[in-house]
Amino acid sequence: GGAAAEAAAEAAPPPPAVSEAAAVRSACASAMEALSACMQKGSDDAGCMQARMGLTMCIAQQVCSAEADLFHSYKGSADGEGGVA
């Protein structure tokens, strides 16, 4: 019957709230501006890559902080090994 299908639809998780997206935009505004400014210049590839990574990490910390922290701990341990050959 239709009642079972309606009950299953109600059990589905809701989509992310608009306010969550606004919070991410607010928290990461400076990172977004840095990337935007870099892309408009179009000259500093390393700087743009760093700005893009900064924005990605900022968003990750807002959306899935546990995974972002884990990545940060891996990155820190790799940085101390003298880089890639």
Buried (B, 14 or more C-beta within 10 A) or exposed (E): EEEEEEEEEEEEEEEEEEEEEEEBEEEBEEBBEBBEEBEEEEEEEEBBEBBBEBBBBBBBBBBEEEEBEEBEEEEEEEEEEEEEE
